[in-house]
Amino acid sequence: MRGSVRPSFCGLDVLAVGAFGGLGSLVRWAAGEGLPKAGVPWGTVAVNLAGAFGMGLLAEAVRRDRSPESARRLLWYGTGFLGGLTTFSAFSGEAVHLGAGAGIGYGVFSLLAGWAALRAGRRLAAGASGRSAAERRAGQR
């Protein structure tokens, strides 16, 4: 976080990251159980895209508010909840399991869709803040 004040993290932060990470992991597990498993692993796709979108919202909010509390929100919700929610290991394993052609397609789709979801989250958060399109473009450089 350029230009921000780095807070002094404490024991409560460690507990919060663990608690939010556990909650994110439970949501990930529920999505994997609740969504179809045949063919494309939709549970993993859903949580990774939701996590990218959520990180976009959070990143834009933190970028606007460079306070120690904002850095703490990034730690608790970004590292904790979104870190527990999203899964690179399952994504990688599923890409290999799908085989060369489908796995590469799944990987490319996931990366591009994740990038788009993150951008959409940032744009939504920036729009909610009332920033102009020119201000949003300047902030994304």
HELIX and SHEET records of a PDB file:
HELIX    1   1 GLY A   11  GLY A   34  1                                  24    
HELIX    2   2 TRP A   42  ARG A   64  1                                  23    
HELIX    3   3 PRO A   68  ARG A   73  1                                   6    
HELIX    4   4 LEU A   74  LEU A   82  3                                   9    
HELIX    5   5 GLY A   83  LEU A   85  1                                   3    
HELIX    6   6 PHE A   88  LEU A   98  1                                  11    
HELIX    7   7 ALA A  100  ALA A  128  1                                  29    
HELIX    8   8 ALA A  133  GLY A  139  1                                   7    
END                                                                             
